[in-house]
Amino acid sequence: MKRVRKLGYLFKEGVRNMITHGFMSFAAICVTVACLVIIGSFSSILYNLSNMVHTLERQNQVTAYVIYGYDEQTAKTVETAIRKLDNVEEANFESGAVAGRRFIDQQGGGEAYEGIDEDTFAHRIIITLKDNSKMAETKALLEQIHGVDHVNAREELADGFMTIQKVLNIASAAIILILLIVSLFMISNTIKLAMYDRRDEIGIMKMVGATNRFIRFPYVIEGFLIGIIAATLAFFIDWGIYNLIANQIQNVDALKLFEIVSFKDRLLLPMVATFGFAGLFVGVFGSVMSIRKFLDV
Amino acid sequence: MIDFKNVTMVYDAGNRALDKISLHIDDGEFVFLVGPSGSGKSTIIRLLTAEIEPTSGSIAVNGYQLEKIKKRQIPYMRRTVGVIFQDFRLIENKTVFDNVAFSMRVVGASNSQIKQRVPYVLDLVGLENRGRRYPNEISGGEQQRVAIARALVNNPAMIIADEPTGNLDPVRSYEIMMLLERINALGTTVMVVTHERELVNRFTKRVIAIDEGHIINDGMDGYYINEES
């Protein structure tokens, strides 16, 4: 009962602290919001770039050619066998006739292509892989399937995409880490300034026999509230900026090439989780770290 | 109870503030600790509140051995000692009532205990009508009374007053001393650190004089003996 009463009092003190030290709380919230917005914006850009690379990667399909002379019925059994492979996400049968017409269309048609027999082209299966990094292994497996004549896979292109993706991942991790460290440093300094402002108060608390936990708890609550408020504000600001930029890009014909991920459908939950965690971590951890040296009285 | 045995305090810079001093103050005593600036008075207070550790020797305060006290025990030791400072050290954004109640919150007192005890203590120090005021709305003498009430509210075994009248005029100073004497009469040990000779001489109490880190006089005659006398 005594503990609950004490917790209730300390919680109220945390809220009161935040209100009475309004300017410093405001400064801490502003700095946290600024840092989170920068991190959030950068993450969104990287996520979109990564998504574009992934889309391009998926267009790098593998073609398995069925042995020339197989009829359509037999060729489709090859498709069934291909679908059973682990790394195959999608496998679509394309008859020799369809492939022939597509080829002629691509060449622009004309007299030179007249009279080409429908049987000139072999039936084929067009395959999308789940993981393009395993393209070589999958190609080898495809070649072992009975009825497959040969396989056309552009491994060098897959490798290129893999490299871009890796570079993007490493760059994202490094930049986000640097931004997070810079943010923590800035926020910790702001909170330290707030603590410095209150060092006399902390000294008085120590002198009347307050334990470190008793002194620290309201500051942790304050940090928690600052973190939550800052994360909420940063989230909505980021959402607004994102949608504004996405709309601008969609409205410019030259930029329509870029497929922008929908914030509501794809980024909402990860952003809520990231901002919530980052806000709380920075607020609480920043408070605890900053108050440490003032407790040593 | 305070017991210093051969206490030496040398600061990091090499300044020897106290040199093998020994003194004993019993429960219920009223003692003046006097001496000029830089004599070692403040060091004694800092040692008594466990702000610093002695270089050598032993210090006992209300049953705690301070030279070997664990950090987590210090807050509990401090609760047995009420400290009053020259500059009052009140929390500006709390009312008089809340400043005093704060000491009780620290020890986990209930609201009903606080509502019962704080008015009693404010009445004792003559501030029964000032509870809702903020520190900057009352006079210096009244602020010092608030500090005394705060020091007193948890019923500590001892009160240490560090130059409690340093910021007050002679009339207010005398009133504060009378108040401390009354508190002592109720059974609380009181140690007043000061360099105001006239004020000390108006009360017939034990006077411990310190200079350059040594006790130069410890007498019951109630007089502040220094180089001027």
Interface residues (C-beta under 8 A of the other chain):
Chain A: K2 R5 K6 Y9 T20 D200 E201 G203 I204 M205 K206 M207 V208 G209 A210 T211 N212 F214 V297
Chain B: T49 E51 R72 P75 Y76 M77 R78 R79 V83 R89 L90 I91 N93 F102 S103 R105 V106 V107 G108 S110 N111 R150 N154
